[in-house]
Amino acid sequence: MSDFCASLWPEEPTPEHLKNCSECGLYKHGSRMIWGEGNPNAPIMIILDNPGAREDRDNKPFVCGTRQTLQKAAYEVGLQVEDLYVTYVLKRKPTRAYEKEQTRQICMNHLTQQLQAMQPKRIVCLGNIAVQSFFQNQEMDVKSLRGKVHDVNGYTTTVAYHPLAVRRRPNLWPLFIEDWKLVAEFGANLGEGP
């Protein structure tokens, strides 16, 4: 995957009234809020656990490994940035230990607001945290849900492994591409309903 040149997708600004949100406590970690990136009007919304690194040590914009792998798979199956919007369960990158369950429940309120405002045609959950948070079930996992289309609260949803898991375990790459082909396939049929 090292030969792939990832690009910075446009970042959607955090709504002004939420920039200083302190409900979940992650503001104490010092990371800024990342609302999402890509096309806010895209038909496909991708949900990850939390934002990755945004800037390098010199504060220059940086495409982290998660985003590189995600972009490589999306482009490989024919999707473009116009087709996709990426957001997160947690809107800040945790930098130390935190109360995971409680924090995710609080932060899901922001994601629910995004869903109601954007009304994406399709949802793609990447990784177990995104799956468990979105499906509202801590017992669910990617391994048992991938490869199928699910209805979650009226949203047509698929799941795939987290891009970092794919980077760490290259044997997952073929499965990752298989799942992205499913995304591209139902992406191509967006006008035909779920």
Secondary structure, 3 states (H helix, E strand, C coil): CCCCCCCCCCEECCCHHHCCCCCCCHHHHCCCCCCEEECCCCCEEEEECCCCCCECCCCCECCCHHHHHHHHHHHHCCCCHHHEEEEECCCCCCCCCCCHHHHHHHHHHHHHHHHHHHCCCEEEEECHHHHHHHHCCCCCCHHHHCCCCEEECCEEEEEECCHHHHHHCHHHHHHHHHHHHHHHHHHHCHHHCC
